[in-house]
Amino acid sequence: MPAAPSDNGHIPSALRKAVAAIPQAFRNVGQTLSISLNPSEETAWLAEAQHRLQRNSSRSSMMTMPVAGLLVTLAFRPWVSLEWRMAWWLLLTLVCMGVHVGSRWIDRMTARDAATISRKSKYATLFSSAYFLTWCSMSVFLWSPGDPMDHMLLVLILACSMAGTIVLSAAHPPIAVAALLIHAIFLVGPPALGHSALDVELSLLSAIFTVLLIGQLAVQTNGVNRLLTLEHERAGLVQNLRAAKRESDMERGRAAQAGRAKSQFLSHMNHELRTPMNAILGFSEIIQAKSFGSDVDKYAEYAAIIHESGEHLLSLIDGMIDMAKIDAGKLSLREDNVDMAWIIADAMAREEQTARQARIALVSKVSRGLPRVFADERGLRQIIANLLSNALKFTQAEGSVTLFARVEEDGGMAFGVADTGIGIANEDKDKVFERFGHGRHDVTEDLKGTGLGLAIVKGFAEAHDGSVELESALGSGTCVTVTLPKDRVLAPENRRLAG
């Protein structure tokens, strides 16, 4: 009888692919280390940012590690003699003092050229490696042959130290790699040389733990580099926006006779850009000046504000691009199986703080078991985000904003936002869906926007073969309902096929 088919034939192929990927992985590691240790003029900014981030995260550690070392020596009092414990602690203290002095010397290298940044990175890696060697040498100084509790405690301390150090040094790949290798040697080596079964197991577990941390380090390093790249690009965007603003100010006088809609749009866009741009400039200057010393939490708080302002700027730019595509008839949809209920819940979560600060109640009226729709997720997000933002903007304190979604009798889906705000006059209802249209200026001149929000809502709705309906009266609130046709509403059995 012929043998049953087996998947074992696929194993050599998968193994060959894994082996073939190893050289590329090493090349990637080499390139990453080269950017930090030998940066070019084009990548010098990244190496400097890595060094600065690493320095900020470890600025005070060298002065606190002798205290930690003293606690370690006390923990090993039952197994290790005082002479060996004090020898290790004194060595650790001297090295920490030397590394601290060396780091202060590196801080005085203020030039921003690639050669100086390379020297700073190499010296920082050297000093950090000296510290790691001294700290991890506890597994030699404090190793007591034949004492399993001593061995397990050493492995535990070094494993925790390795994990924490990887997190703190992920911003600087050379230091992170040095930390990983040195910790791994002292974590795996001494137990591997032991003669008991426990030592062998500790060595094996330590090796597995090291492999896991290698993957974690790769993920964290890539993530940090992406964040630094985004920050660099955002800084360039701020500079470009400042230059664009200066140019816009000069052109504004020449465009005084342009159409009313264009003039209105420029005025409102200037207001929309200034708010996040001022936040980015102001808080980035505080961070650059190191106004709070080594208070990393304060810098992180300000960096979050800068990131939020950058996202707001990006949303403005996306809105303009979407409007241009809608006008040109080139708006393309990436349709998929989309959960409308989840999009509404996510939008409410994003605006919850804004509503709370404005003392506006957010209410959800989404039908139970709401089916999914075959649509462009980003487009639906834009519709909900614009409607919700508009409702919050024009609703007064103690009012409410309701997000709803339901299936209509004809099988289509209706969703939208209703508010108890100031409403829209009848003569303005047709204007609000036009580009740069503001139907409430006579009532709320202090509330401004780009005027693209409802125009984008209409564009995305019509791109989905849907429609938009507005119900409002001055002083009685507004309800905007978007309706998608029934052929876009998915039955449960069709969800997988649409995806």
Secondary structure as the mmCIF struct_conf table of DSSP 4:
data_model
#
loop_
_struct_conf.conf_type_id
_struct_conf.id
_struct_conf.beg_label_comp_id
_struct_conf.beg_label_asym_id
_struct_conf.beg_label_seq_id
_struct_conf.end_label_comp_id
_struct_conf.end_label_asym_id
_struct_conf.end_label_seq_id
HELX_LH_PP_P HELX_LH_PP_P1 PRO A 2 PRO A 5
HELX_RH_3T_P HELX_RH_3T_P1 ASP A 7 GLY A 9
HELX_RH_AL_P HELX_RH_AL_P1 HIS A 10 LEU A 37
BEND BEND1 ASN A 38 ASN A 38
TURN_TY1_P TURN_TY1_P1 GLU A 41 THR A 43
HELX_RH_AL_P HELX_RH_AL_P2 ALA A 44 SER A 57
BEND BEND2 SER A 58 SER A 58
TURN_TY1_P TURN_TY1_P2 ARG A 59 SER A 60
HELX_RH_AL_P HELX_RH_AL_P3 SER A 61 ALA A 75
TURN_TY1_P TURN_TY1_P3 PHE A 76 TRP A 79
BEND BEND3 VAL A 80 VAL A 80
HELX_RH_AL_P HELX_RH_AL_P4 LEU A 82 ASP A 107
TURN_TY1_P TURN_TY1_P4 ARG A 108 ARG A 108
BEND BEND4 ASP A 113 ASP A 113
HELX_RH_AL_P HELX_RH_AL_P5 ALA A 114 CYS A 136
TURN_TY1_P TURN_TY1_P5 SER A 137 SER A 137
HELX_RH_AL_P HELX_RH_AL_P6 MET A 138 PHE A 141
TURN_TY1_P TURN_TY1_P6 LEU A 142 LEU A 142
TURN_TY1_P TURN_TY1_P7 PRO A 145 GLY A 146
HELX_RH_AL_P HELX_RH_AL_P7 PRO A 148 SER A 169
TURN_TY1_P TURN_TY1_P8 ALA A 170 ALA A 171
BEND BEND5 HIS A 172 HIS A 172
HELX_RH_AL_P HELX_RH_AL_P8 PRO A 173 ALA A 192
TURN_TY1_P TURN_TY1_P9 LEU A 193 LEU A 193
BEND BEND6 SER A 196 SER A 196
HELX_RH_AL_P HELX_RH_AL_P9 ALA A 197 ARG A 254
TURN_TY1_P TURN_TY1_P10 ALA A 255 GLN A 257
BEND BEND7 ALA A 258 ALA A 258
HELX_RH_AL_P HELX_RH_AL_P10 ARG A 260 GLN A 288
TURN_TY1_P TURN_TY1_P11 ALA A 289 SER A 294
HELX_RH_AL_P HELX_RH_AL_P11 VAL A 296 ALA A 328
TURN_TY1_P TURN_TY1_P12 GLY A 329 GLY A 329
STRN STRN1 GLU A 335 VAL A 338
HELX_RH_AL_P HELX_RH_AL_P12 MET A 340 GLN A 357
TURN_TY1_P TURN_TY1_P13 ALA A 358 ARG A 359
STRN STRN2 ALA A 361 VAL A 366
TURN_TY1_P TURN_TY1_P14 ARG A 368 GLY A 369
HELX_LH_PP_P HELX_LH_PP_P2 LEU A 370 ARG A 372
STRN STRN3 VAL A 373 ASP A 376
HELX_RH_AL_P HELX_RH_AL_P13 GLU A 377 LYS A 393
TURN_TY1_P TURN_TY1_P15 PHE A 394 PHE A 394
TURN_TY1_P TURN_TY1_P16 ALA A 397 GLU A 398
STRN STRN4 SER A 400 VAL A 407
TURN_TY1_P TURN_TY1_P17 GLU A 409 ASP A 410
BEND BEND8 GLY A 411 GLY A 411
STRN STRN5 MET A 413 ASP A 419
BEND BEND9 GLY A 421 GLY A 421
HELX_RH_3T_P HELX_RH_3T_P2 ASN A 426 ASP A 428
TURN_TY1_P TURN_TY1_P18 LYS A 429 PHE A 433
BEND BEND10 GLU A 434 GLU A 434
TURN_TY1_P TURN_TY1_P19 ARG A 435 PHE A 436
TURN_TY1_P TURN_TY1_P20 GLY A 439 VAL A 443
TURN_TY1_P TURN_TY1_P21 GLU A 445 ASP A 446
BEND BEND11 GLY A 451 GLY A 451
HELX_RH_AL_P HELX_RH_AL_P14 GLY A 453 ALA A 463
TURN_TY1_P TURN_TY1_P22 HIS A 464 ASP A 465
STRN STRN6 SER A 467 SER A 472
TURN_TY1_P TURN_TY1_P23 LEU A 474 GLY A 475
BEND BEND12 SER A 476 SER A 476
STRN STRN7 THR A 478 LEU A 484
HELX_RH_3T_P HELX_RH_3T_P3 LYS A 486 ARG A 488
STRN STRN8 VAL A 489 VAL A 489
HELX_LH_PP_P HELX_LH_PP_P3 LEU A 490 ALA A 491
HELX_RH_3T_P HELX_RH_3T_P4 PRO A 492 ASN A 494
HELX_RH_AL_P HELX_RH_AL_P15 ARG A 495 ALA A 498
#
